[in-house]
């Protein structure tokens, strides 16, 4: 009985993950609360640790960095020769020269394998539970194990199969791994609750359908990782259409008229979200997506003069130019997904005094001179009437008052391209209104799957099957849905290059770009500072610490090719 009750709601703090990460074992350090729980309390509590590490997985320097900075969307230079150097790991990541000792790779791996371990522990306990709800929770834990393995397969090319916590995991790859994840999601799906019953922060029925569609769409990549051309089987594409149809027909999600509300602080109730990392305040979230890119001299909150950005990654000129090429003589801000102005000083230079309650920085892709609250000696300047004084920002915090916070298109690893102000920045997610440092108290749920992706996955499957007209309809339906402002103009034709571009416009900064680039055959291309065309870089190295930890099992964990 004690073993069955060992992972209670607060058990996350009672677990120790062994140094041999690949053994997927956790040692229970305390079971004293076991016999105080009813079967229902136990069933409710067991699921919490399964989700507990998701915020850490989606930390800006873990999954986000690997999925975005390795692509043509994001680049992070050695800022000013002093910041974000980190022993060159972000330079190497962008250039596809990452090694097995990279701490971001190691941290991402650890979050995944520990989460798989916690899922297994929950599954084992649910199988022994007497609570009537245990079967539903068992399906949810099983689906989450499949999700973590799917991310592991996408990033590292392997999957761990384990049912008995007391035995070593089996490692599988390729076709076998695809079939395993498919079988797990299919087994769980009938028992999962609809999104309306559990919200987007839990793996619900629509999320399982969406993940199945994502698996089938990428199955050709996962079967033959280094193939010169990805094989898209008709039976896979038919299943993409089948499961995206189910999501759309279910009505469990709706496209949002306001694009940036999808990434706002109150987005937990946004109907477009299907599955997300729950970051609400009572869960102690730490969404740092806005903080990571904006300037250290941008202070988004009137209440907190210490909350600022960090001059992290900017978008590459290559990605920006894809917008320019799409809109020609029209500025790309015409597209409501590109930019949202929140401070009228950008269009009304006389408006330099702002009520605290009205002060919000702009959203989307930020270019040129930035305006904001002026901080001197740790306090914001005020207008004579007490309102917040807003003006042109300079790099005071970097002791560079001569350098304006004016973001340039140029960004690279040269001295001039690595200054604090280089690169257009991204503030897609809203800066948390509760964060007194910019690094804590995140509010906006981080999107894993949303309905627009479901439509565009269906469009891609149809297009790859030769139905360009239906694909165009799906793409234009998503574009036309953004009616809170002027929606993007309808496209008149559709091909794979246009669809790839459209996915970039719709999903930039959402940790889909690396996976998309590989599937569309773009990942071996050249952009910014990246020229490496080695197909073996489509997956990351298995951390050396994991290989060393499994050294007592010769041949158990083998490093990926090319590392």
N, C-alpha and C positions, 0 to 999 in steps of 0.2 A: 504493500500500500504506500509506504514512504517513497519508493522509487517512482511510483505512478504519480505522486503529487509533488515531485521535486521541482518542477518548473512552474511555479506559481506566478501570479501577476508581477510580483516584485523580484522575481528570480534573476532578472538581468544583472543585478548587482551581486549575485551569489555564485556566478559561474566563472570558471577559469578555462580558457581555451588553450589547449596544449600547444607547445612550441612546434610540434610536428603538425603543422596546419592541415596537411592533406589527409591526416587520419580522421578529421572531422569528429573529434571527440571532445566532450566537455565534462569536467569533473564537478560534481555537486559538492559544494563546501558546507552547505547548511540546509537541513530539512526540518528544522524545528517547528516551522509553521504548518507542516503538512496536515496533521490531524485536527487542525482548527478549521479546515475548509470543507464545505459541502461539495458534493459532486458537481453541482451547478457552478459554484464559485471556482472550482478547479477548472472546469471546462472554459469558463469565461477568461480566466487568468492565463491559461496555457498559450493562448494565441498572441498575447502581447509581446513576448520576446521574439516571436517570428518576425515582427515588423520593427523591432526596437532599433536595429542598426541601419535601417533605410536612410535616415537623415545623414548618417556618417558616410554611407556609400555615395550619396548625392552631394556631398560637400564639394565646394568649388574646386578644390585641388585634387579630388579623387576622380570619380567617374566623369564629371564635367571636363576636367582637364584632358583626360585621355580621349574622350569622344570629340572634343572641339579643337583643342590646340594642335592636335595631330592633323588637322584638315585645312582646307582653304578658307574657312570662316574666321579662324582666330589665330592670333600670334602674340606671344608674350616675350618682348625683348628684355635685355638687362637694363632696366630703367635708370638713366642718368649714370650708368656705370656703377651704381651702388645698390639698387633695389631689384628684387625678383631675380637675382643672380642664381641663388640656390644651386651652386655648383654646376650650372649649365643644364639642368634637367629640362627646363622649358624650351631652351634652344634645341636640345637633342630631340625632344618630343615633336616639335614642329618639323624638324628635318628628318624624321624617321630613323633616328640614331639612338633610340632609347635602349638602355641596358637592363639586365636582370637585377641590378641593385637600385634602380630608381625607386625612391620612397613612395611616390604617388602610385606606381604600379603595385608595390607591396601593400600599401594601405587599401587599395581597391580590392585586390585579391583577398586580403584578410577579411574585409567586410562581407564579401560574397561567401567565402567558405564557412565563416562563423554563422552566417545567416542560414546556410544550408544545414549546418549542424543543429541549430536551434529548431529548424523546421522538422528535422528527423526526430528530435527529442519530443516535440509536441505530437507528432504523428504516432509515435510509440505509446505515449501516454493516453491519447484519445482512443486508441484501439482497446485499451483496458478500462476506459471510463464507463460508468453506469448511467451517466446523464443522457437524457434523450437528445440533447442538442449536440452530443459529441460527434455524431456522423457528419453534421454540417461543418463543424469546426475542423474535423479531420480533412474534409475535402478542401477547405480553405488553406490549411497548412500544406497540404499536398500540392495545391496549385502554386503556392508561394515558393515551395522547393523547386518546382518546375521553372518558375520565373527566374529565380537566382541562377539556376543551372543554365538557363537560356542566355542570360547575360554573360555567364562564365564561358559558354560556348562561343558567343559572339566575339568576346575580347581575347580569350586565351586558347580557344580551340578544343577544350575538353569539358567533360561532364562527369560529375561524381554520382555513382549509383550506390545507395546504401539504405538498407531497411532495418537491419539489426544494429543498434548502437554499439554493441560489443564486438563487431567485426570490422575489418578494414573496408574502405570503399573500393569499388571497382571503377576504373577510369575508362571511359568510352569516348570515341570521336566519330566524326563524319556521319554517315547514314545512320549508324546505330544510335548516335546521340540525338539526331533529329527525331527518330522514331520513338525514343524513350520520352523525350519532352512532350511530343505529340500525345503519346499514350497517357501520360500523367495529367495533362490538361483535359483530355477527353474524359478521363475517369472522374475528374473533380467537377467538371462543368455542370452536370445535371443537378448537383446538390448545392451549388453556390447560390447565394441570395442575389436578387436583383439590386442594382445600384441604389434604388430608392430606399431599400431596407438598411443598407450599411454605409452609404456614402462613398465618395471616390477614394477615401483613405484606406479602404479594405478591398481585397481582391474579390470582385463581384462577378456576376455572370457575364455582363457585357465586357468586362476586362478580360476574362478568359477567352471569349470569342475574338477579341481584338488581338490578344497575344498569339492565338492560333493563326490568325491571318498574317501577323508579322513573321511567325515562324515559317509558314509556307512560302511567303514572299522571299525570304532569305535562305530557303532550304538549299538552293543550288550553290550558294556561297559556302554553306556549312558542310556540304557533302564533299566538295573538292576545293579546298581553301585556296590553292595556288593555281587554279585553272586559268589559262590565258583568256578564256571566254566563259562566262557563267552560263550554266545550263538552266533554263527555265522550263520545267516540265508542265505540260498542259494540265495534268492532274493536280499539281500544286496550285497553279493559277486559278483553276476552278474552285479549289478549296478557299483560296483568298476571297474570291467573289462570294462563295457560300457564306463564310463567316462574317464578312463585312455587311452583307445583306442582312444577316440576323441582327447585327448591332443596330443598323439603321432602322429596320422594321420594328424593332422592339420599343423604340421611343424612349429608351433609357438615357439618352443624351440628345442635346439640341445644340446647333451651331450658335455661337454668341454674336449678336449684332455689334457689340463693342469689343474689338480685337484685344485691346490692352487690359480689359477687365478679366480676361482669361488668366492674367498673370498679376492680378491685383491682390491687395492684402485680404480682401474678402472673397477670394476665389473658391473657397471650399464649397460654396453653394452655386458656383457657376455651372450651368447645365452642360457645358461642352466637355468638362472634365469627366473622364471615364475611370481612370486610375491615376493616383497621384501620391506623392509623399506628404502625409498629413503634417503640416507645420504650424497648426494653430497654437495660440499662446499657451494654453494649458498643457501642451505637450512639449514645451520648452524647445521649440523649433529654432533653427539657425540658418535660414535661407540667406545665403550671401551672394546671390546671383547679381544683384544690383551693386553691392559694395565692391565686388571683384574688379569691375571694369572702370567705374567712374573715377574721377580725379580725387586725390587726397585733399584738394582744396575745394571740393564740392561738399557742402554741408546741407543735406536734404531736409533736416528737421529743425524747425524753429525752437522746439523744446529742448533739443540736445546739441549743444555746441561741440561736443566731442565726437559726434557721429559723422563719419565721412567715408570717402572711398579710399582706394589704395593704388590707383594707376596700374592696374593689372593688364589683362589682354585687351587688344583692340581688334577690329575686323581687318582683314587683309585688303589691300587695294584690289586684288583680284575679285573678292566677293563683292566689294562695293561697286566695281565696274559692271558686274552682272546686273545690278539695278539700273545703272546708267544706260547700258545697252538695251535694256527692256523698255525704258521710257524715253530714250532719245533726247529731244530738246526739252522735254518736260522734266522738272525736278522730281526725283523719286519720292520725295515727301508727299507727292500726290497720292501715293499708295498708303492707305491707313495703317498698314502693318509696319511701315518703315519708321514712322515718327508721330508723336503726339505732343503738341505744345501745351504746356500747363502754365507757363509764365508769360504774361502779355508783354513783358519788357522786350521780348524778341521782335515784336511787331509794333510796340509803342514805347519808344525810348524814354518818354517822360514818366512812365509808370515805374518809378524806382522805390516806392514805399508800398509794402504789402502787409496785410493783416496776417498774423501768425497762422490763423486757421486756414488761410487761403494759399499759403506758401507750399508749393510742390515743384519739384524739379521736373524737367521734361522727360519723356519716355521714348524708347525705341533707339534708333541709331543717332547718336549725338555728333554733330559736326561743328567745326569753327569755334568762334569765341563763345565761352560759356558764361552765363550770368547766374548769380545766386547770392545768398546771404553772405555778407562781408564780415569775417571774423578777425578781430585784432586782439592780441593778448588774451586769447581764450574766450572772448565774449563777442556777441554779434553787435554790430553797429545799429543804432536806431535813428529813425527820422524824428524831427521835433515833436510829432504827435504820438510817438511811442511805437509806431509801426516798424517792421523789419526793413532795414535798408538793403536794397538789392542793387548790385552793380557788376561790372566786369571783374571776373576773377583772375588772380595771378597766383603764382606758386609761392605764397608766403610760407607755407609749412615746410617747403623744401629749401628755404632761405634763398629763393630765386624770385623776388618781387618783380624783376625785370622780364620774367617769362610769363606770358599770358596763358591762361588755361584756354587755349584755342586749339582744338583738335584738328590735326592735319590728316589728309589721306595717306601721306607717306608714313610707313612704319616698316622697319626691317632691323637687322642686327648691326647695322653700321652705327657709328657714333651719332650722326645726325638723325638717323631713323630710330634711335633708342631713347631719345629725350623723353621727359615726362609727358609732354603734350602730343606725342606722335600717335597717330592712329585714331580713326573714328571709334567712339566707344558705344557700348550697348547698355542701356538701362531698360531692358524689356520687362523684367520683373520689377514690381514696385518696391521701393526702399521701405523697409519695415517701419511703421509709424511708432513702434514701441522700442526700437533698438537704440539704446543710449550710447552704443559704441559703433554701430554699423556691422558688428560681427556677431550679434546675439539677438535673441528674441525674434526670430523670423516669423512672419505671419503667412506669407503666400505659400500655398501648397505648390510643390514642384511637380510639374506635369510629367507623367510617364506615358500615358496614352490619352488622347483627346479625339473628339469626333472628326475633326478635320483630317486627322491622319487616317482614320478609317475610310473616309471618302477618297483620299488620295491613294491609299493602298488599293482600293477597288479600281480606281482609274488606271493605276499602273498595271494591274493584272489584266484588265480589259485591253489596254494598249499593247501589252506584250502578246496578247492573243489575236491582235490585228484589228480590234474594234476601236479605232481612234475617235470616232464620233461619240461613243458612249463615254470614253475617257474625258473628252473635252467637256461634255455635259457635267460630269462630276466635278471637274476642276472649276468650271465657271459657277457651279452652284455654291462652292465654298467661297469663291471670290465675291459673289453677289450677296452673301449673307452678312457682310460687314457693313451694315446700314446705319450704324450710329453716326458715321461720317460718310463722306462720299466713297462709295465702294470702288475697288479697282475695276477698270474697264474690262469687259469680257474679252477673252482670247478668241481668235478666229480659227486657229489650227492647233494641233497637238502632235508632238513627237517626243521621243525619249529625252532629248536635250532640253526641250521646253518644260517637260514634267520635272526633270531634275532641278532646273532653275526655279520652278514654282515651289518645289519642296524646300528649297533654300529660303525663299521669301517667306513662306508660311511658318517654317520650323526653326529658323536660325536661333542659336543659343539654347536649343532644347535637347541637346545630346543625342541627336539622330544623324548628324552629318557624316561621321566616319562610316557608320553602317551603310548609309545611302551612297556615299562615294564608292565604296567597294562594290556594292550591288550594281551601280551604274557604270562601272569600269573606269572611274575617274581617279582612283586613289594612287595610281602610279604616275600621275601627271606632275607638272611643275607649277608652283605658285610661290609667291613671296620668296622665302629663303629655302624652300624645299625643292630638291632636284632628285632625290633618291627614288629610283623606280623599282626597287627590289620587292617582288610580290610577297616575299616571306614576311614583310612588315605589315601585312594585313592583319596579323594578330600580334599581341604583345608577348614579351618574354614571361615565362613563369618565374616568379621571384626566386632569387637564389636562396633566400632563407627557407622557402617552402621545399626546394629540392634538398637542401642540407638537412632539413627536419625529417625528411623521409629517407635519409641515407641508410637507415637500418633495414630498408626494404629494397634491395638492389633491383634496378630496372622499373621500379614502381612509378616514379615520376620523372619523365624524360623532358629535357628542355626542348622548346619549339625550335624548328629549323631556323638558322640564320642568326642565332643568339649565342 
